[in-house]
Amino acid sequence: MQAMNNQKTEKLNRFTQFPNLVELLLSKKLVFSDPSHWEDQNDIASIKFYETQKHCKLRLLCFCQAEETLHHWKTYAAGPYGCCIEFDKLTLLQDFQKFSNVLTQEVTYKRIKDLSTQGNTIKIDQYPFLKRKPYECDSEFRIIWRKTDAVDNEPTEVDLNLNCINRITLNSQIPTIFVHLLKKLIKDSNLEINVNISTIYKNTTWINKLKNLNHPPIDTCT
């Protein structure tokens, strides 16, 4: 595995949907995605250029190193069935060390003007880990699988040690029955994974503290 890791965080968050989460837990596999279907055409362009130059195809796993924000939920885990899987970074990356065709690295964020002033210093190997500045809030980390002899549409899957999952956070609007089903699946699988409900839309502690703040009396008009 070729790695250029910055260990500033000990966790990797993957925002996804509940059906994908269940499939991951049942299959014990991580599925790399085909970037050609992404919405960000700028990202696709840099990956395609790398593929052309290196004569290969890339499949990616994308993670967020930043704390959860409304942007992450709205963009990557929209709707009541959105969820966030928190992985232990070191444990997860150790599982990929046996693969020589896997690349791992944090994403670097550049402005358009940076390409003009720094273009000659940006190497081709950096292209799959290069994004525009507006995405910097993601603090993204990527695991990339380089395919040189496989069929383009063949899914790339790797076995996953589920013990590298620290916690799962669900959208606060998910029906309660799915919370119970998830906890039962985790228990039946003899796993120790915390299941939380996101408080990004409603945090009871925040609300109660606001209510209990001491304010001077307000004069009322009579």
Secondary structure as UniProt FT lines:
FT   STRAND          2..4
FT   TURN            7..8
FT   STRAND          11..17
FT   HELIX           18..27
FT   STRAND          29..31
FT   HELIX           35..37
FT   HELIX           41..54
FT   STRAND          57..64
FT   HELIX           70..76
FT   TURN            80..81
FT   STRAND          82..88
FT   HELIX           89..94
FT   TURN            95..98
FT   TURN            100..101
FT   STRAND          102..106
FT   STRAND          108..110
FT   HELIX           112..118
FT   HELIX           119..121
FT   HELIX           124..129
FT   STRAND          130..132
FT   HELIX           133..138
FT   STRAND          140..147
FT   TURN            152..153
FT   STRAND          157..159
FT   HELIX           162..164
FT   STRAND          165..170
FT   TURN            172..173
FT   HELIX           176..188
FT   TURN            189..190
FT   STRAND          194..197
FT   HELIX           204..212
//
